[in-house]
């Protein structure tokens, strides 16, 4: 979803239904290079002040979270479920694997979530979207992974188009901060950043700024238990996952629209 302050080294597969699944290949070398080259970039942070969240009204609407068993997606599903929303989590993983993964991330399982196994890059997801009022996409391939452009761009273009065709009212996408995208990192992560840009363009095309929210933090603190994640570039303060999560929920509920970019 973002250039994470941490990078998973425990997997060598791409999961188009989880948020940012990296491959090990050259990941640490790329991370080291980014740390050296981004030191000249102005500090870009995200904090609670960046995401002013109004009170969340309880409801029973259906909201679909793609990548709902990933690090960010699990926290989003937790908040929505606690507010009595009907949550559908889409991932390539089996429902049982999704539940287990979410329990490890959050420390406990959550109720009110329907886990669906679909590959968003190839499968027809229209049936899972039917009747939903909002879609949140945390799907993406992290820096260093294979197929970074398609794994961030084409898959999310497909998701946005499917959501539009299904009559979804709201769309939220987790992207990457513009200052990182326009800085030295673009020379190392060209395909990753191009994919993110393609996804953002698709969201705006299908939903416009008034019916969507694109969240663009630089890095996100933390990660699933047991996964080693190298630190982010020097001088860049990680955003709390709770802040990004609250912003995503506000976007899905129509309380926030447009773009949240870095400290914006």
C-alpha positions as CSV (number, residue, x, y, z in Angstrom):
1,X,0.0,0.0,0.0
2,X,2.7,2.4,0.7
3,X,6.5,2.5,0.9
4,X,6.4,0.8,4.2
5,X,8.7,1.5,7.1
6,X,9.0,-2.2,7.1
7,X,9.4,-4.9,4.5
8,X,8.3,-8.5,4.6
9,X,11.1,-11.0,4.1
10,X,9.1,-14.1,4.9
11,X,7.4,-14.6,1.6
12,X,8.3,-15.0,-2.0
13,X,4.8,-14.8,-3.6
14,X,2.6,-11.9,-4.7
15,X,-0.8,-11.9,-3.2
16,X,-3.1,-9.6,-5.1
17,X,-5.5,-9.7,-2.2
18,X,-3.2,-8.5,0.5
19,X,-1.7,-5.1,1.1
20,X,1.9,-4.7,-0.1
21,X,3.5,-8.2,-0.4
22,X,7.2,-7.8,-1.2
23,X,9.6,-10.3,-2.6
24,X,13.0,-10.7,-1.1
25,X,15.0,-10.1,-4.3
26,X,17.2,-7.0,-3.9
27,X,14.8,-5.6,-1.3
28,X,17.5,-4.7,1.3
29,X,19.8,-3.3,-1.4
30,X,16.9,-1.2,-2.7
31,X,16.0,-0.1,0.8
32,X,19.6,0.9,1.5
33,X,19.8,2.9,-1.7
34,X,16.6,4.7,-0.9
35,X,17.8,5.6,2.6
36,X,20.9,7.1,1.1
37,X,19.2,9.0,-1.7
38,X,16.1,10.3,0.1
39,X,18.1,12.0,2.9
40,X,17.9,15.2,0.9
41,X,14.2,15.0,0.6
42,X,12.2,17.3,2.9
43,X,10.7,15.5,5.9
44,X,7.3,14.1,5.1
45,X,5.2,12.7,8.0
46,X,1.7,11.7,8.8
47,X,0.3,12.1,12.2
48,X,-3.0,12.2,14.0
49,X,-3.3,15.8,13.1
50,X,-3.1,14.8,9.4
51,X,-6.3,12.7,9.7
52,X,-9.0,14.7,11.6
53,X,-11.7,12.1,12.0
54,X,-15.2,13.0,13.0
55,X,-17.3,10.7,15.1
56,X,-18.1,7.5,13.2
57,X,-21.8,6.8,13.2
58,X,-22.8,3.2,13.6
59,X,-24.5,1.4,10.7
60,X,-25.2,-1.8,9.0
61,X,-24.0,-1.0,5.4
62,X,-21.8,-3.4,3.6
63,X,-18.2,-2.3,3.0
64,X,-15.6,-4.3,1.0
65,X,-12.0,-4.2,2.0
66,X,-9.6,-5.7,-0.6
67,X,-6.5,-6.8,1.2
68,X,-8.6,-7.0,4.4
69,X,-6.3,-9.6,6.0
70,X,-3.1,-7.5,5.5
71,X,-1.6,-5.2,8.1
72,X,-3.6,-2.0,7.2
73,X,-6.7,-3.9,6.0
74,X,-7.1,-5.8,9.2
75,X,-7.1,-2.7,11.2
76,X,-9.7,-1.1,8.9
77,X,-11.9,-4.2,9.1
78,X,-11.6,-4.1,12.9
79,X,-12.9,-0.5,13.1
80,X,-15.7,-1.1,10.7
81,X,-16.8,-4.3,12.4
82,X,-16.8,-2.6,15.8
83,X,-19.2,0.0,14.4
84,X,-21.6,-2.7,13.2
85,X,-20.8,-2.4,9.5
86,X,-20.9,-5.6,7.4
87,X,-17.4,-6.1,6.3
88,X,-16.3,-8.3,3.3
89,X,-12.5,-9.0,3.2
90,X,-11.2,-10.1,-0.2
91,X,-7.9,-11.9,-0.5
92,X,-6.3,-14.7,-2.5
93,X,-5.8,-16.5,0.8
94,X,-8.4,-19.0,2.0
95,X,-11.0,-17.7,4.5
96,X,-9.4,-19.7,7.3
97,X,-5.9,-18.4,6.5
98,X,-7.3,-14.8,6.4
99,X,-8.9,-15.2,9.8
100,X,-5.6,-16.7,11.3
101,X,-3.6,-13.9,9.8
102,X,-5.9,-11.2,11.1
103,X,-5.8,-12.7,14.6
104,X,-2.0,-12.6,14.6
105,X,-2.0,-9.0,13.4
106,X,-4.6,-7.7,15.9
107,X,-4.0,-10.1,18.7
108,X,-7.5,-11.5,18.5
109,X,-10.0,-12.4,15.8
110,X,-12.8,-10.0,14.9
111,X,-16.5,-10.8,14.3
112,X,-18.7,-9.5,11.6
113,X,-16.3,-10.1,8.8
114,X,-17.0,-12.3,5.8
115,X,-13.7,-13.6,4.4
116,X,-13.8,-14.3,0.6
117,X,-11.0,-15.9,-1.4
118,X,-10.6,-14.2,-4.8
119,X,-7.7,-13.0,-6.9
120,X,-8.5,-9.4,-7.6
121,X,-6.1,-9.4,-10.5
122,X,-7.9,-12.1,-12.5
123,X,-11.2,-13.2,-10.8
124,X,-14.6,-11.6,-11.2
125,X,-15.2,-9.8,-7.9
126,X,-18.6,-8.3,-8.9
127,X,-20.6,-10.8,-6.7
128,X,-18.5,-9.9,-3.7
129,X,-19.1,-6.2,-4.3
130,X,-22.9,-6.5,-4.8
131,X,-24.8,-4.4,-2.4
132,X,-21.8,-2.6,-0.9
133,X,-21.8,1.1,-0.3
134,X,-18.0,1.5,-0.3
135,X,-14.8,-0.2,-1.3
136,X,-11.4,0.2,0.3
137,X,-8.3,-1.1,-1.6
138,X,-5.1,-1.9,0.3
139,X,-3.9,-4.1,-2.6
140,X,-0.4,-3.7,-3.9
141,X,3.1,-5.2,-4.4
142,X,5.7,-3.5,-2.2
143,X,9.0,-2.1,-3.5
144,X,11.4,-4.9,-4.5
145,X,8.6,-7.2,-5.6
146,X,8.0,-8.7,-9.0
147,X,5.4,-7.1,-11.3
148,X,5.4,-3.9,-9.3
149,X,3.7,-1.9,-11.9
150,X,0.8,-4.3,-12.7
151,X,0.7,-5.4,-9.0
152,X,0.0,-1.8,-8.0
153,X,-1.5,-0.3,-11.1
154,X,-3.5,-2.8,-13.3
155,X,-5.0,-4.7,-10.4
156,X,-6.3,-1.5,-8.8
157,X,-7.5,-0.2,-12.1
158,X,-9.5,-3.4,-12.4
159,X,-10.8,-3.1,-8.8
160,X,-11.9,0.6,-9.4
161,X,-13.6,-0.3,-12.6
162,X,-15.5,-3.2,-11.1
163,X,-16.6,-1.1,-8.2
164,X,-17.9,1.6,-10.5
165,X,-19.8,-1.0,-12.6
166,X,-21.3,-2.4,-9.4
167,X,-22.7,1.0,-8.4
168,X,-20.4,1.5,-5.4
169,X,-20.8,5.0,-3.9
170,X,-17.4,5.5,-2.3
171,X,-13.9,4.3,-3.1
172,X,-10.8,4.6,-0.9
173,X,-7.2,3.8,-2.1
174,X,-4.0,3.6,-0.1
175,X,-1.2,5.1,-2.2
176,X,2.2,6.7,-1.6
177,X,3.2,10.3,-0.7
178,X,3.9,12.6,-3.7
179,X,7.2,13.9,-2.2
180,X,8.6,10.4,-2.2
181,X,7.1,9.6,-5.6
182,X,8.7,12.8,-7.0
183,X,12.0,12.5,-5.2
184,X,15.1,10.3,-5.7
185,X,13.1,7.2,-5.0
186,X,11.5,7.5,-8.4
187,X,14.8,6.4,-10.0
188,X,14.9,3.2,-7.9
189,X,11.2,2.4,-7.8
190,X,10.0,3.5,-11.1
191,X,7.6,0.7,-11.8
192,X,6.2,0.7,-8.3
193,X,5.5,4.4,-8.4
194,X,4.1,4.3,-12.0
195,X,1.7,1.6,-10.8
196,X,0.5,3.7,-7.9
197,X,0.0,6.6,-10.2
198,X,-2.1,4.5,-12.6
199,X,-4.2,3.3,-9.7
200,X,-4.8,6.9,-8.5
201,X,-5.8,8.0,-12.0
202,X,-8.3,5.1,-12.3
203,X,-9.9,6.0,-8.9
204,X,-10.3,9.6,-10.0
205,X,-11.7,8.6,-13.4
206,X,-14.3,6.3,-11.9
207,X,-15.3,8.2,-8.8
208,X,-14.0,11.7,-9.0
209,X,-12.5,13.6,-6.0
210,X,-15.9,14.0,-4.4
211,X,-16.7,10.3,-4.1
212,X,-13.2,9.0,-3.3
213,X,-10.3,9.4,-1.0
214,X,-6.7,8.7,-1.9
215,X,-4.5,8.4,1.2
216,X,-0.8,9.0,0.5
217,X,1.4,8.6,3.6
218,X,5.1,8.2,3.1
219,X,5.7,5.2,5.4
220,X,3.7,3.3,7.9
221,X,5.0,2.2,11.3
222,X,4.9,-1.4,12.4
223,X,3.9,-4.6,10.8
224,X,2.5,-8.1,11.4
225,X,4.2,-10.0,14.3
226,X,7.2,-12.0,13.3
227,X,8.0,-10.1,10.2
228,X,11.3,-8.3,10.0
229,X,11.0,-4.8,8.4
230,X,14.0,-2.5,7.8
231,X,13.6,1.1,8.8
232,X,12.4,3.7,6.3
233,X,14.5,6.5,4.8
234,X,16.2,8.8,7.4
235,X,14.3,11.9,8.4
236,X,10.9,10.5,7.5
237,X,8.6,9.9,10.5
238,X,6.3,6.9,10.1
239,X,2.6,7.3,10.2
240,X,0.7,5.3,12.8
241,X,-1.4,2.6,11.3
242,X,-4.3,3.7,13.4
243,X,-4.2,7.2,11.8
244,X,-4.2,5.7,8.2
245,X,-6.9,3.3,9.2
246,X,-9.2,6.0,10.7
247,X,-8.7,8.1,7.5
248,X,-9.6,5.2,5.3
249,X,-12.8,4.5,7.4
250,X,-13.7,8.2,7.2
251,X,-13.3,8.1,3.4
252,X,-15.5,5.0,3.1
253,X,-18.2,6.7,5.2
254,X,-18.2,9.9,3.2
255,X,-16.7,11.9,6.0
256,X,-13.5,12.7,4.1
257,X,-12.9,13.0,0.3
258,X,-10.2,14.1,-2.1
259,X,-6.6,13.4,-1.2
260,X,-4.5,13.2,2.0
261,X,-1.0,13.6,0.9
262,X,1.8,13.5,3.5
263,X,1.0,16.2,6.1
264,X,-1.8,17.5,3.9
